[in-house]
Amino acid sequence: MNEVLAFFMEYREAIFIIILSIFLGIEVISHVPSVLHTPLMSGANAIHGVVIIGAIIVMGHAHNLLSMILGFIAVVLGTLNVVGGFVVTDRMLEMFKKKKTKK
């Protein structure tokens, strides 16, 4: 328990910034109109691509098994997020295409 408290006291500024970022992100995302959802999702996919690259770099510099496992999980989850985002974006864009009529 003392280690946990020492960790929070040592990194309290970073923890506060992360908590405030979470609240700010929730507030911003909740006010996004649905018209902007598709472009924002495409941007988020690009950001998650950068996260995947970062996770691969971290895995390359891993010195122990825990770092390797966490890096692998980050790569897998980031990849799922990117692929899922592109699938949802593609489905949303399909809604705006004109239907082909049979003659």
C-alpha positions as CSV (number, residue, x, y, z in Angstrom):
1,M,0.0,0.0,0.0
2,N,2.9,2.4,0.8
3,E,4.3,1.8,-2.7
4,V,1.0,2.8,-4.3
5,L,0.8,6.0,-2.2
6,A,4.4,6.8,-3.0
7,F,3.7,6.3,-6.7
8,F,0.7,8.6,-6.6
9,M,2.6,11.2,-4.7
10,E,5.5,11.1,-7.0
11,Y,3.4,11.3,-10.2
12,R,0.5,13.3,-8.9
13,E,0.8,16.0,-11.6
14,A,0.8,13.5,-14.4
15,I,-2.2,11.7,-12.9
16,F,-4.2,14.9,-12.5
17,I,-3.4,15.8,-16.2
18,I,-4.6,12.3,-17.3
19,I,-7.8,12.6,-15.2
20,L,-8.6,16.1,-16.6
21,S,-7.8,14.9,-20.1
22,I,-10.4,12.1,-19.7
23,F,-13.1,14.5,-18.5
24,L,-12.2,17.0,-21.3
25,G,-12.3,14.2,-23.9
26,I,-15.7,13.0,-22.7
27,E,-17.1,16.6,-22.7
28,V,-15.8,17.3,-26.2
29,I,-16.9,14.1,-27.8
30,S,-20.4,14.3,-26.3
31,H,-20.9,17.6,-28.1
32,V,-19.8,16.5,-31.6
33,P,-22.6,16.6,-34.2
34,S,-23.3,13.4,-36.0
35,V,-22.3,15.0,-39.4
36,L,-18.7,15.3,-38.1
37,H,-18.5,11.8,-36.8
38,T,-17.1,10.1,-39.9
39,P,-14.2,12.6,-40.4
40,L,-13.3,12.5,-36.8
41,M,-13.3,8.7,-36.8
42,S,-11.0,8.7,-39.7
43,G,-8.7,11.1,-37.8
44,A,-8.8,8.9,-34.8
45,N,-7.8,5.9,-36.9
46,A,-4.8,7.8,-38.1
47,I,-3.8,8.6,-34.5
48,H,-4.3,4.9,-33.5
49,G,-1.9,4.0,-36.3
50,V,0.7,6.1,-34.6
51,V,-0.1,4.3,-31.3
52,I,0.5,1.0,-33.0
53,I,3.9,2.2,-34.3
54,G,4.8,3.4,-30.8
55,A,3.8,0.0,-29.3
56,I,5.9,-1.8,-31.8
57,I,8.9,0.4,-31.0
58,V,8.4,-0.2,-27.2
59,M,8.3,-4.0,-27.9
60,G,11.6,-3.7,-29.8
61,H,13.2,-2.2,-26.7
62,A,11.6,-4.5,-24.1
63,H,14.0,-6.0,-21.7
64,N,11.6,-8.2,-19.8
65,L,8.6,-10.4,-20.4
66,L,6.1,-8.0,-18.9
67,S,7.1,-5.2,-21.2
68,M,6.9,-7.5,-24.2
69,I,3.4,-8.8,-23.2
70,L,2.1,-5.2,-22.6
71,G,3.5,-4.1,-25.9
72,F,1.9,-7.0,-27.7
73,I,-1.5,-6.3,-26.0
74,A,-1.2,-2.6,-27.1
75,V,-0.5,-3.6,-30.7
76,V,-3.4,-6.0,-30.8
77,L,-5.9,-3.6,-29.2
78,G,-4.7,-0.7,-31.4
79,T,-5.0,-2.8,-34.5
80,L,-8.5,-3.9,-33.5
81,N,-9.4,-0.3,-32.9
82,V,-8.1,0.9,-36.3
83,V,-9.7,-2.0,-38.3
84,G,-13.0,-1.6,-36.5
85,G,-12.9,2.2,-37.0
86,F,-12.3,1.8,-40.8
87,V,-15.1,-0.8,-41.0
88,V,-17.6,1.6,-39.3
89,T,-16.4,4.5,-41.4
90,D,-16.8,2.4,-44.6
91,R,-20.4,1.4,-43.5
92,M,-21.3,5.0,-42.8
93,L,-19.9,6.2,-46.1
94,E,-22.0,3.4,-47.9
95,M,-25.1,5.1,-46.5
96,F,-24.4,8.2,-48.6
97,K,-24.0,6.4,-51.9
98,K,-26.8,6.3,-54.3
99,K,-28.5,2.9,-54.7
100,K,-28.2,1.3,-58.1
101,T,-31.6,0.7,-59.7
102,K,-32.2,-2.4,-61.9
103,K,-33.6,-1.8,-65.3
